Amino acid sequence: MTKVTRESLMTLEAYAKARPELRQQIIAHKKLRSVHLGEHVNLLFEDEKTIRYQIQEMLRVEKIFEEEGIQHELASYTPLIPDGSNFKATMLIEYRDEKARKEALAKMHGIERQVWIQVEGAAKVFAIADEDLERENEEKTSSVHFLRFELTPDMAAALKYGVSLSVGVTHSAYSAIVSPLSNDQRNALVADLA
């Protein structure tokens, strides 16, 4: 799998010039990799392209050009790139109204462990959530989680063959399913598999 390395990143100046075109490309790319589970949960399935863009944006916004800072961003974000046997996603719980968001997050404790994918003909694969750090406390869950869905070789082979893929969340405070994903979305995710 392609990884983002120090040598593969653009300088701040080169990125500033290329950014308008890259931004349009990444919007189209993310559209195929975003799965909306109901009104309030969005999964962005990450890949090398989405993470490269995120790193370049962080370097630009924070004006990071020193080696130590660049290495820190690489260390923070490259673990979110799938490694050939899994899908990795950023889960966003989105409520426009702050009060509604606060109330929902208090009810959704543990939701990040109730998100799943299902390859046609196989059992559901529940997310391994937030391996980097704890993102919930006794009062509420976070509005952002990082998920990994580990697939068996048979599941990966079946997806490459063309079977359908479904995604859902089953939590007492929030449930939604997309079954199946569109062929375009499924194909975008299958490209992550070695």
MDTraj code that builds the backbone (N, CA, C; nanometers):
import mdtraj as md
import numpy as np

residues = "MET THR LYS VAL THR ARG GLU SER LEU MET THR LEU GLU ALA TYR ALA LYS ALA ARG PRO GLU LEU ARG GLN GLN ILE ILE ALA HIS LYS LYS LEU ARG SER VAL HIS LEU GLY GLU HIS VAL ASN LEU LEU PHE GLU ASP GLU LYS THR ILE ARG TYR GLN ILE GLN GLU MET LEU ARG VAL GLU LYS ILE PHE GLU GLU GLU GLY ILE GLN HIS GLU LEU ALA SER TYR THR PRO LEU ILE PRO ASP GLY SER ASN PHE LYS ALA THR MET LEU ILE GLU TYR ARG ASP GLU LYS ALA ARG LYS GLU ALA LEU ALA LYS MET HIS GLY ILE GLU ARG GLN VAL TRP ILE GLN VAL GLU GLY ALA ALA LYS VAL PHE ALA ILE ALA ASP GLU ASP LEU GLU ARG GLU ASN GLU GLU LYS THR SER SER VAL HIS PHE LEU ARG PHE GLU LEU THR PRO ASP MET ALA ALA ALA LEU LYS TYR GLY VAL SER LEU SER VAL GLY VAL THR HIS SER ALA TYR SER ALA ILE VAL SER PRO LEU SER ASN ASP GLN ARG ASN ALA LEU VAL ALA ASP LEU ALA".split()
xyz = np.array([
    [0.0847, -0.1184, 0.0000],
    [0.0000, 0.0000, 0.0000],
    [0.0890, 0.1243, 0.0000],
    [0.0445, 0.2249, -0.0720],
    [0.1173, 0.3505, -0.0797],
    [0.1094, 0.4227, 0.0545],
    [0.2210, 0.4750, 0.0982],
    [0.2254, 0.5507, 0.2237],
    [0.2697, 0.6938, 0.1951],
    [0.2342, 0.7825, 0.2846],
    [0.2800, 0.9200, 0.2759],
    [0.4147, 0.9263, 0.3476],
    [0.5161, 0.9751, 0.2794],
    [0.6487, 0.9883, 0.3385],
    [0.6896, 1.1346, 0.3355],
    [0.7930, 1.1660, 0.4088],
    [0.8461, 1.3031, 0.4110],
    [0.8815, 1.3485, 0.2701],
    [0.9437, 1.2601, 0.1942],
    [0.9887, 1.2941, 0.0597],
    [0.8724, 1.3141, -0.0379],
    [0.7570, 1.2554, -0.0086],
    [0.6432, 1.2658, -0.1001],
    [0.5567, 1.3895, -0.0766],
    [0.5852, 1.4644, 0.0302],
    [0.5068, 1.5842, 0.0596],
    [0.5563, 1.7037, -0.0207],
    [0.4635, 1.7920, -0.0554],
    [0.4993, 1.9163, -0.1243],
    [0.5502, 2.0182, -0.0231],
    [0.6334, 2.1098, -0.0709],
    [0.6713, 2.2226, 0.0141],
    [0.5478, 2.3092, 0.0339],
    [0.5495, 2.3962, 0.1330],
    [0.4355, 2.4852, 0.1554],
    [0.4080, 2.5706, 0.0319],
    [0.5114, 2.6187, -0.0336],
    [0.4959, 2.7025, -0.1521],
    [0.4343, 2.6241, -0.2680],
    [0.4852, 2.5056, -0.2941],
    [0.4317, 2.4227, -0.4033],
    [0.2872, 2.3838, -0.3740],
    [0.2574, 2.3515, -0.2495],
    [0.1209, 2.3146, -0.2136],
    [0.0255, 2.4324, -0.2315],
    [0.0684, 2.5512, -0.1943],
    [-0.0165, 2.6701, -0.2107],
    [-0.0564, 2.6888, -0.3566],
    [0.0367, 2.6634, -0.4475],
    [0.0067, 2.6771, -0.5909],
    [-0.0880, 2.5678, -0.6403],
    [-0.0698, 2.4471, -0.5927],
    [-0.1486, 2.3333, -0.6403],
    [-0.2812, 2.3163, -0.5666],
    [-0.2964, 2.3832, -0.4526],
    [-0.4104, 2.3597, -0.3635],
    [-0.5481, 2.3749, -0.4284],
    [-0.5753, 2.4794, -0.5078],
    [-0.7107, 2.4902, -0.5645],
    [-0.7512, 2.3674, -0.6472],
    [-0.6608, 2.3185, -0.7298],
    [-0.6917, 2.2008, -0.8112],
    [-0.7008, 2.0752, -0.7253],
    [-0.6084, 2.0601, -0.6303],
    [-0.6106, 1.9441, -0.5417],
    [-0.7375, 1.9408, -0.4578],
    [-0.7823, 2.0562, -0.4148],
    [-0.9034, 2.0647, -0.3325],
    [-1.0248, 2.0116, -0.4089],
    [-1.0373, 2.0485, -0.5360],
    [-1.1483, 1.9987, -0.6177],
    [-1.1397, 1.8476, -0.6352],
    [-1.0195, 1.7977, -0.6552],
    [-1.0008, 1.6536, -0.6713],
    [-1.0376, 1.5785, -0.5437],
    [-0.9974, 1.6326, -0.4290],
    [-1.0225, 1.5612, -0.3032],
    [-1.1711, 1.5643, -0.2671],
    [-1.2415, 1.6705, -0.3015],
    [-1.3864, 1.6751, -0.2766],
    [-1.4552, 1.5621, -0.3524],
    [-1.4208, 1.5445, -0.4793],
    [-1.4795, 1.4367, -0.5593],
    [-1.4386, 1.3000, -0.5039],
    [-1.3130, 1.2872, -0.4645],
    [-1.2615, 1.1614, -0.4109],
    [-1.3331, 1.1241, -0.2808],
    [-1.3495, 1.2211, -0.1920],
    [-1.4147, 1.1948, -0.0631],
    [-1.5623, 1.1606, -0.0791],
    [-1.6253, 1.2129, -0.1821],
    [-1.7677, 1.1856, -0.2035],
    [-1.7922, 1.0351, -0.2170],
    [-1.7038, 0.9662, -0.2868],
    [-1.7179, 0.8213, -0.3037],
    [-1.6817, 0.7443, -0.1772],
    [-1.6099, 0.8068, -0.0876],
    [-1.5603, 0.7384, 0.0312],
    [-1.6378, 0.7773, 0.1578],
    [-1.7421, 0.8594, 0.1426],
    [-1.8239, 0.9015, 0.2565],
    [-1.9532, 0.8217, 0.2606],
    [-1.9834, 0.7688, 0.3776],
    [-2.1078, 0.6947, 0.3971],
    [-2.1851, 0.7641, 0.5086],
    [-2.3009, 0.8148, 0.4732],
    [-2.3871, 0.8822, 0.5710],
    [-2.4813, 0.7786, 0.6319],
    [-2.4664, 0.7600, 0.7612],
    [-2.5540, 0.6697, 0.8349],
    [-2.6592, 0.7553, 0.9041],
    [-2.7722, 0.7701, 0.8393],
    [-2.8763, 0.8572, 0.8905],
    [-2.8356, 1.0028, 0.8777],
    [-2.8987, 1.0863, 0.9558],
    [-2.8763, 1.2313, 0.9477],
    [-2.7507, 1.2785, 1.0199],
    [-2.7045, 1.2026, 1.1179],
    [-2.6049, 1.2589, 1.2087],
    [-2.4702, 1.1868, 1.2171],
    [-2.4552, 1.0744, 1.1505],
    [-2.3279, 1.0023, 1.1547],
    [-2.2735, 0.9900, 1.0131],
    [-2.1504, 1.0344, 0.9956],
    [-2.0836, 1.0252, 0.8660],
    [-1.9523, 0.9505, 0.8856],
    [-1.9278, 0.8518, 0.7995],
    [-1.8007, 0.7802, 0.7989],
    [-1.7243, 0.8216, 0.6748],
    [-1.6038, 0.8712, 0.6938],
    [-1.5145, 0.8986, 0.5820],
    [-1.4090, 0.7883, 0.5830],
    [-1.4157, 0.7009, 0.4828],
    [-1.3186, 0.5933, 0.4719],
    [-1.1904, 0.6512, 0.4145],
    [-1.0869, 0.6494, 0.4964],
    [-0.9604, 0.7137, 0.4629],
    [-0.8771, 0.6271, 0.3695],
    [-0.7904, 0.6919, 0.2952],
    [-0.6900, 0.6237, 0.2148],
    [-0.5686, 0.7157, 0.2031],
    [-0.4706, 0.6749, 0.1267],
    [-0.3490, 0.7547, 0.1145],
    [-0.3790, 0.8965, 0.0665],
    [-0.4703, 0.9097, -0.0281],
    [-0.5014, 1.0411, -0.0855],
    [-0.5677, 1.1335, 0.0171],
    [-0.6632, 1.0828, 0.0948],
    [-0.7308, 1.1671, 0.1942],
    [-0.6352, 1.2075, 0.3060],
    [-0.5480, 1.1142, 0.3449],
    [-0.4538, 1.1438, 0.4535],
    [-0.3438, 1.2379, 0.4059],
    [-0.2958, 1.2201, 0.2842],
    [-0.1958, 1.3122, 0.2286],
    [-0.2526, 1.4552, 0.2284],
    [-0.3768, 1.4685, 0.1843],
    [-0.4417, 1.5996, 0.1814],
    [-0.4517, 1.6578, 0.3229],
    [-0.4906, 1.5744, 0.4192],
    [-0.5034, 1.6198, 0.5578],
    [-0.3689, 1.6684, 0.6120],
    [-0.2638, 1.5938, 0.5847],
    [-0.1307, 1.6333, 0.6318],
    [-0.0890, 1.7651, 0.5671],
    [-0.1070, 1.7751, 0.4354],
    [-0.0691, 1.8990, 0.3655],
    [-0.1481, 2.0178, 0.4193],
    [-0.2762, 1.9967, 0.4495],
    [-0.3584, 2.1051, 0.5047],
    [-0.3097, 2.1457, 0.6438],
    [-0.2758, 2.0470, 0.7267],
    [-0.2254, 2.0791, 0.8611],
    [-0.0946, 2.1566, 0.8524],
    [-0.0051, 2.1155, 0.7641],
    [0.1220, 2.1868, 0.7472],
    [0.0961, 2.3300, 0.7017],
    [-0.0017, 2.3473, 0.6111],
    [-0.0340, 2.4810, 0.5592],
    [-0.0951, 2.5691, 0.6677],
    [-0.1956, 2.5176, 0.7357],
    [-0.2673, 2.5966, 0.8365],
    [-0.1751, 2.6348, 0.9521],
    [-0.0958, 2.5385, 0.9963],
    [-0.0060, 2.5622, 1.1103],
    [0.1281, 2.6229, 1.0684],
    [0.1465, 2.6406, 0.9367],
    [0.2728, 2.6947, 0.8825],
    [0.3931, 2.6150, 0.9330],
    [0.3809, 2.4837, 0.9224],
    [0.4867, 2.3943, 0.9685],
    [0.5823, 2.3667, 0.8524],
    [0.7071, 2.3994, 0.8712],
    [0.8078, 2.3720, 0.7685],
    [0.9346, 2.3109, 0.8273],
    [0.9406, 2.3038, 0.9591],
    [1.0570, 2.2436, 1.0231],
    [1.0389, 2.0917, 1.0305],
    [1.1510, 2.0213, 1.0215],
    [1.1490, 1.8750, 1.0115],
    [1.0735, 1.8090, 1.1267],
    [1.0968, 1.8542, 1.2487],
    [1.0313, 1.7932, 1.3650],
    [0.8796, 1.8025, 1.3555],
    [0.8296, 1.9179, 1.3148],
    [0.6850, 1.9364, 1.3003],
    [0.6265, 1.8506, 1.1897],
    [0.6984, 1.8402, 1.0799],
    [0.6519, 1.7573, 0.9676],
    [0.6461, 1.6108, 1.0103],
    [0.7492, 1.5645, 1.0786],
    [0.7521, 1.4261, 1.1250],
    [0.6383, 1.3979, 1.2241],
    [0.6063, 1.4961, 1.3076],
    [0.4952, 1.4800, 1.4028],
    [0.3635, 1.4605, 1.3280],
    [0.3387, 1.5405, 1.2247],
    [0.2145, 1.5271, 1.1468],
    [0.2095, 1.3918, 1.0764],
    [0.3215, 1.3498, 1.0209],
    [0.3258, 1.2181, 0.9566],
    [0.2944, 1.1074, 1.0576],
    [0.3546, 1.1148, 1.1749],
    [0.3319, 1.0136, 1.2781],
    [0.1869, 1.0138, 1.3259],
    [0.1252, 1.1306, 1.3279],
    [-0.0132, 1.1418, 1.3744],
    [-0.1131, 1.0858, 1.2741],
    [-0.0888, 1.1088, 1.1464],
    [-0.1903, 1.0777, 1.0456],
    [-0.1674, 0.9506, 0.9651],
    [-0.0431, 0.9099, 0.9419],
    [-0.0241, 0.7921, 0.8560],
    [-0.0820, 0.6623, 0.9127],
    [-0.0976, 0.6455, 1.0442],
    [-0.1636, 0.5230, 1.0917],
    [-0.3107, 0.5114, 1.0471],
    [-0.3683, 0.6198, 0.9963],
    [-0.5078, 0.6167, 0.9514],
    [-0.5229, 0.5651, 0.8086],
    [-0.4110, 0.5318, 0.7436],
    [-0.4165, 0.4772, 0.6081],
    [-0.4352, 0.3262, 0.6175],
    [-0.5338, 0.2699, 0.5445],
    [-0.5516, 0.1249, 0.5481],
    [-0.4247, 0.0537, 0.5019],
    [-0.4021, -0.0671, 0.5559],
    [-0.2777, -0.1368, 0.5230],
    [-0.2978, -0.2625, 0.4397],
    [-0.4116, -0.2717, 0.3717],
    [-0.4334, -0.3816, 0.2783],
    [-0.5275, -0.4893, 0.3264],
    [-0.5475, -0.5001, 0.4583],
    [-0.6376, -0.6026, 0.5119],
    [-0.7539, -0.5404, 0.5884],
    [-0.7682, -0.4106, 0.5760],
    [-0.8709, -0.3431, 0.6549],
    [-0.9206, -0.2164, 0.5854],
    [-1.0281, -0.1636, 0.6409],
    [-1.0769, -0.0306, 0.6068],
    [-1.0570, 0.0545, 0.7313],
    [-1.0218, 0.1813, 0.7114],
    [-1.0093, 0.2733, 0.8244],
    [-1.0962, 0.3950, 0.7943],
    [-1.1668, 0.4409, 0.8955],
    [-1.2613, 0.5498, 0.8751],
    [-1.2560, 0.6494, 0.9898],
    [-1.2797, 0.7744, 0.9552],
    [-1.3042, 0.8779, 1.0548],
    [-1.4552, 0.8889, 1.0684],
    [-1.5043, 0.8728, 1.1898],
    [-1.6474, 0.8822, 1.2164],
    [-1.6768, 1.0191, 1.2767],
    [-1.7690, 1.0895, 1.2140],
    [-1.8093, 1.2221, 1.2602],
    [-1.9554, 1.2170, 1.3038],
    [-1.9814, 1.2595, 1.4259],
    [-2.1191, 1.2723, 1.4737],
    [-2.1523, 1.4201, 1.4633],
    [-2.2473, 1.4522, 1.3754],
    [-2.2701, 1.5909, 1.3355],
    [-2.4108, 1.6397, 1.3713],
    [-2.4152, 1.7404, 1.4543],
    [-2.5390, 1.8109, 1.4880],
    [-2.5101, 1.9596, 1.4760],
    [-2.5909, 2.0312, 1.4025],
    [-2.5691, 2.1758, 1.3856],
    [-2.5903, 2.2517, 1.5174],
    [-2.6934, 2.2127, 1.5893],
    [-2.7273, 2.2804, 1.7135],
    [-2.6409, 2.2265, 1.8276],
    [-2.5708, 2.3150, 1.8964],
    [-2.4786, 2.2742, 2.0020],
    [-2.5489, 2.2014, 2.1163],
    [-2.6661, 2.2489, 2.1545],
    [-2.7400, 2.1858, 2.2642],
    [-2.7838, 2.0447, 2.2239],
    [-2.8354, 2.0306, 2.1032],
    [-2.8779, 1.8985, 2.0548],
    [-2.7582, 1.8041, 2.0459],
    [-2.6427, 1.8558, 2.0006],
    [-2.5226, 1.7740, 1.9905],
    [-2.4801, 1.7244, 2.1290],
    [-2.4785, 1.8143, 2.2269],
    [-2.4380, 1.7776, 2.3624],
    [-2.5306, 1.6706, 2.4202],
    [-2.6606, 1.6853, 2.3989],
    [-2.7572, 1.5865, 2.4486],
    [-2.7391, 1.4522, 2.3788],
    [-2.7179, 1.4551, 2.2465],
    [-2.7013, 1.3310, 2.1698],
    [-2.5741, 1.2579, 2.2107],
    [-2.4642, 1.3302, 2.2250],
    [-2.3371, 1.2666, 2.2618],
    [-2.3448, 1.2009, 2.3995],
    [-2.4252, 1.2584, 2.4894],
    [-2.4426, 1.1988, 2.6224],
    [-2.5167, 1.0653, 2.6123],
    [-2.6060, 1.0530, 2.5138],
    [-2.6838, 0.9293, 2.4966],
    [-2.6100, 0.8243, 2.4132],
    [-2.5110, 0.8683, 2.3359],
    [-2.4441, 0.7784, 2.2406],
    [-2.3161, 0.7152, 2.2943],
    [-2.3011, 0.7123, 2.4226],
    [-2.1817, 0.6529, 2.4840],
    [-2.1592, 0.5141, 2.4249],
    [-2.0385, 0.4887, 2.3729],
    [-2.0046, 0.3582, 2.3180],
    [-2.0454, 0.3346, 2.1740],
    [-2.1036, 0.4335, 2.1082],
    [-2.1513, 0.4152, 1.9711],
    [-2.0395, 0.3739, 1.8760],
    [-1.9189, 0.4224, 1.9017],
    [-1.8067, 0.3931, 1.8121],
    [-1.7760, 0.2431, 1.8043],
    [-1.8143, 0.1682, 1.9049],
    [-1.7918, 0.0229, 1.9038],
    [-1.9117, -0.0543, 1.8476],
    [-2.0152, 0.0199, 1.8066],
    [-2.1353, -0.0424, 1.7507],
    [-2.1495, -0.0163, 1.6007],
    [-2.0454, 0.0384, 1.5394],
    [-2.0441, 0.0606, 1.3948],
    [-1.9877, -0.0652, 1.3305],
    [-2.0468, -0.1062, 1.2178],
    [-2.0053, -0.2316, 1.1549],
    [-2.0083, -0.2220, 1.0026],
    [-1.9346, -0.3141, 0.9427],
    [-1.9466, -0.3376, 0.7996],
    [-1.9849, -0.4834, 0.7834],
    [-2.0455, -0.5163, 0.6696],
    [-2.0807, -0.6555, 0.6448],
    [-2.0611, -0.6870, 0.4974],
    [-1.9724, -0.7811, 0.4733],
    [-1.9507, -0.8341, 0.3400],
    [-2.0618, -0.9358, 0.3152],
    [-2.1238, -0.9272, 0.1991],
    [-2.2330, -1.0193, 0.1659],
    [-2.1913, -1.1638, 0.1929],
    [-2.2751, -1.2361, 0.2690],
    [-2.2480, -1.3756, 0.2996],
    [-2.1591, -1.3981, 0.4207],
    [-2.1152, -1.2927, 0.4860],
    [-2.0261, -1.3056, 0.6025],
    [-2.0879, -1.2354, 0.7236],
    [-2.0291, -1.2609, 0.8386],
    [-2.0747, -1.1967, 0.9619],
    [-2.0346, -1.0495, 0.9629],
    [-2.1030, -0.9718, 1.0434],
    [-2.0676, -0.8311, 1.0608],
    [-1.9284, -0.8200, 1.1238],
    [-1.8566, -0.7161, 1.0816],
    [-1.7263, -0.6848, 1.1405],
    [-1.7434, -0.5527, 1.2144],
    [-1.7332, -0.5565, 1.3470],
    [-1.7493, -0.4359, 1.4266],
    [-1.6177, -0.3597, 1.4337],
    [-1.6289, -0.2294, 1.4449],
    [-1.5122, -0.1417, 1.4449],
    [-1.4256, -0.1621, 1.5677],
    [-1.2954, -0.1548, 1.5450],
    [-1.1990, -0.1377, 1.6529],
    [-1.1800, 0.0130, 1.6592],
    [-1.2168, 0.0724, 1.7707],
    [-1.2283, 0.2183, 1.7774],
    [-1.1166, 0.2829, 1.8580],
    [-1.0740, 0.3983, 1.8087],
    [-0.9882, 0.4899, 1.8837],
    [-0.8657, 0.4237, 1.9447],
    [-0.7868, 0.3626, 1.8593],
    [-0.6659, 0.2961, 1.9076],
    [-0.5609, 0.3965, 1.9540],
    [-0.5761, 0.5220, 1.9108],
    [-0.4764, 0.6227, 1.9468],
    [-0.4939, 0.6743, 2.0886],
    [-0.6175, 0.6979, 2.1317],
    [-0.6443, 0.7482, 2.2656],
    [-0.7919, 0.7381, 2.2973],
    [-0.8237, 0.7518, 2.4221],
    [-0.9620, 0.7435, 2.4686],
    [-1.0368, 0.8694, 2.4253],
    [-1.1513, 0.8510, 2.3602],
    [-1.2270, 0.9645, 2.3086],
    [-1.3665, 0.9746, 2.3709],
    [-1.3839, 0.9106, 2.4831],
    [-1.5104, 0.9234, 2.5537],
    [-1.4824, 0.9244, 2.7025],
    [-1.5794, 0.9727, 2.7773],
    [-1.5681, 0.9666, 2.9225],
    [-1.7015, 0.9171, 2.9769],
    [-1.7186, 0.9191, 3.1057],
    [-1.8419, 0.8669, 3.1650],
    [-1.9640, 0.9489, 3.1282],
    [-1.9442, 1.0737, 3.0891],
    [-2.0565, 1.1623, 3.0586],
    [-2.0998, 1.1605, 2.9127],
    [-2.0027, 1.1413, 2.8197],
    [-2.0374, 1.1506, 2.6781],
    [-1.9304, 1.0859, 2.5917],
    [-1.9690, 1.0666, 2.4662],
    [-1.8715, 1.0223, 2.3676],
    [-1.8230, 1.1453, 2.2911],
    [-1.7171, 1.1304, 2.2171],
    [-1.6634, 1.2389, 2.1356],
    [-1.7427, 1.2491, 2.0054],
    [-1.7346, 1.3626, 1.9387],
    [-1.8000, 1.3767, 1.8086],
    [-1.7116, 1.3253, 1.6956],
    [-1.5871, 1.2868, 1.7250],
    [-1.4952, 1.2325, 1.6247],
    [-1.4312, 1.1050, 1.6800],
    [-1.4362, 0.9996, 1.5980],
    [-1.3730, 0.8724, 1.6341],
    [-1.2970, 0.8192, 1.5139],
    [-1.1957, 0.7381, 1.5405],
    [-1.1174, 0.6744, 1.4352],
    [-1.1404, 0.5240, 1.4445],
    [-1.1870, 0.4655, 1.3343],
    [-1.2300, 0.3264, 1.3330],
    [-1.1461, 0.2423, 1.2375],
    [-1.1272, 0.1163, 1.2755],
    [-1.0612, 0.0195, 1.1876],
    [-1.1503, -0.1032, 1.1789],
    [-1.1715, -0.1512, 1.0554],
    [-1.2505, -0.2713, 1.0300],
    [-1.1565, -0.3746, 0.9692],
    [-1.1234, -0.4774, 1.0459],
    [-1.0276, -0.5792, 1.0017],
    [-1.1025, -0.6900, 0.9273],
    [-1.0605, -0.7188, 0.8043],
    [-1.1261, -0.8188, 0.7204],
    [-1.0457, -0.9481, 0.7162],
    [-1.1144, -1.0594, 0.7009],
    [-1.0452, -1.1861, 0.6785],
    [-1.0042, -1.1919, 0.5313],
    [-0.9080, -1.2771, 0.4973],
    [-0.8721, -1.2922, 0.3558],
    [-0.9912, -1.3328, 0.2690],
    [-1.0815, -1.4171, 0.3224],
    [-1.2001, -1.4578, 0.2458],
    [-1.2924, -1.3400, 0.2190],
    [-1.3090, -1.2515, 0.3172],
    [-1.3927, -1.1328, 0.2975],
    [-1.3336, -1.0431, 0.1893],
    [-1.2028, -1.0201, 0.1966],
    [-1.1361, -0.9360, 0.0971],
    [-1.1506, -0.9963, -0.0420],
    [-1.1320, -1.1270, -0.0528],
    [-1.1444, -1.1939, -0.1828],
    [-1.2866, -1.1821, -0.2361],
    [-1.3852, -1.1982, -0.1491],
    [-1.5252, -1.1879, -0.1915],
    [-1.5568, -1.0469, -0.2417],
    [-1.5056, -0.9459, -0.1714],
    [-1.5281, -0.8080, -0.2159],
    [-1.4628, -0.7818, -0.3514],
    [-1.3425, -0.8337, -0.3698],
    [-1.2744, -0.8169, -0.4988],
    [-1.3513, -0.8881, -0.6106],
    [-1.4160, -0.9984, -0.5752],
    [-1.4954, -1.0742, -0.6709],
    [-1.6198, -0.9955, -0.7118],
    [-1.6731, -0.9145, -0.6186],
    [-1.7868, -0.8301, -0.6535],
    [-1.9085, -0.8389, -0.5643],
    [-1.8989, -0.9091, -0.4502],
    [-2.0152, -0.9157, -0.3612],
    [-2.0421, -0.7789, -0.2991],
    [-2.1599, -0.7630, -0.2438],
    [-2.1989, -0.6333, -0.1892],
    [-2.1387, -0.6090, -0.0510],
    [-2.1395, -0.4820, -0.0126],
    [-2.0881, -0.4384, 0.1165],
    [-2.1915, -0.3472, 0.1800],
    [-2.2234, -0.3732, 0.3054],
    [-2.3171, -0.2905, 0.3811],
    [-2.2443, -0.2277, 0.4991],
    [-2.2961, -0.1141, 0.5451],
    [-2.2382, -0.0421, 0.6583],
    [-2.3519, 0.0002, 0.7495],
    [-2.3301, -0.0089, 0.8796],
    [-2.4360, 0.0323, 0.9704],
    [-2.3842, 0.0655, 1.1091],
    [-2.4754, 0.1151, 1.1880],
    [-2.4502, 0.1399, 1.3298],
    [-2.5750, 0.0943, 1.4034],
    [-2.5551, 0.0162, 1.5105],
    [-2.6666, -0.0362, 1.5880],
    [-2.6406, -0.0026, 1.7337],
    [-2.6989, 0.1068, 1.7769],
    [-2.6809, 0.1548, 1.9142],
    [-2.8189, 0.1892, 1.9674],
    [-2.8395, 0.1749, 2.0963],
    [-2.9728, 0.2003, 2.1532],
    [-3.0206, 0.3429, 2.1294],
    [-2.9282, 0.4377, 2.1134],
    [-2.9667, 0.5778, 2.0921],
    [-2.9604, 0.6199, 1.9460],
    [-2.9041, 0.5335, 1.8586],
    [-2.8907, 0.5746, 1.7190],
    [-2.8611, 0.4525, 1.6329],
    [-2.9457, 0.4281, 1.5356],
    [-2.9248, 0.3164, 1.4435],
    [-2.9508, 0.3616, 1.3012],
    [-2.8708, 0.3113, 1.2094],
    [-2.8897, 0.3381, 1.0666],
    [-2.8089, 0.2360, 0.9876],
    [-2.8569, 0.2044, 0.8691],
    [-2.7899, 0.1065, 0.7832],
    [-2.7925, 0.1579, 0.6400],
    [-2.6818, 0.1379, 0.5693],
    [-2.6780, 0.1567, 0.4246],
    [-2.6479, 0.0184, 0.3678],
    [-2.7470, -0.0401, 0.3022],
    [-2.7336, -0.1777, 0.2541],
    [-2.8020, -0.1939, 0.1195],
    [-2.7226, -0.2211, 0.0180],
    [-2.5771, -0.2201, 0.0128],
    [-2.5262, -0.0815, -0.0258],
    [-2.3928, -0.0641, -0.0156],
    [-2.3312, 0.0569, -0.0694],
    [-2.3469, 0.0547, -0.2208],
    [-2.3420, 0.1713, -0.2817],
    [-2.3460, 0.1756, -0.4281],
    [-2.2215, 0.1054, -0.4827],
    [-2.2284, 0.0604, -0.6065],
    [-2.1120, -0.0052, -0.6675],
    [-1.9919, 0.0879, -0.6695],
    [-2.0142, 0.2175, -0.6975],
    [-1.9031, 0.3130, -0.7013],
    [-1.8367, 0.3257, -0.5647],
    [-1.9184, 0.3329, -0.4579],
    [-1.8613, 0.3410, -0.3233],
    [-1.7879, 0.2123, -0.2879],
    [-1.8503, 0.0996, -0.3148],
    [-1.7878, -0.0294, -0.2849],
    [-1.6541, -0.0422, -0.3573],
    [-1.6525, -0.0070, -0.4853],
    [-1.5287, -0.0171, -0.5634],
    [-1.4200, 0.0747, -0.5096],
    [-1.4579, 0.1940, -0.4635],
    [-1.3596, 0.2856, -0.4051],
    [-1.2954, 0.2239, -0.2819],
    [-1.3739, 0.1569, -0.1998],
    [-1.3206, 0.0953, -0.0781],
    [-1.2411, -0.0313, -0.1092],
    [-1.2871, -0.1091, -0.2046],
    [-1.2157, -0.2321, -0.2394],
    [-1.0748, -0.2011, -0.2892],
    [-1.0551, -0.0849, -0.3457],
    [-0.9209, -0.0452, -0.3912],
    [-0.8227, -0.0381, -0.2749],
    [-0.8711, -0.0304, -0.1506],
    [-0.7842, -0.0262, -0.0324],
    [-0.7257, -0.1630, 0.0026],
    [-0.7813, -0.2676, -0.0545],
    [-0.7419, -0.4027, -0.0175],
    [-0.6247, -0.4497, -0.1032],
    [-0.5257, -0.5125, -0.0388],
    [-0.4059, -0.5596, -0.1117],
    [-0.4431, -0.6753, -0.2026],
])
top = md.Topology()
chain = top.add_chain()
for i, resn in enumerate(residues, 1):
    res = top.add_residue(resn, chain, resSeq=i)
    for name in ("N", "CA", "C"):
        top.add_atom(name, md.element.get_by_symbol(name[0]), res)
traj = md.Trajectory(xyz[None], top)
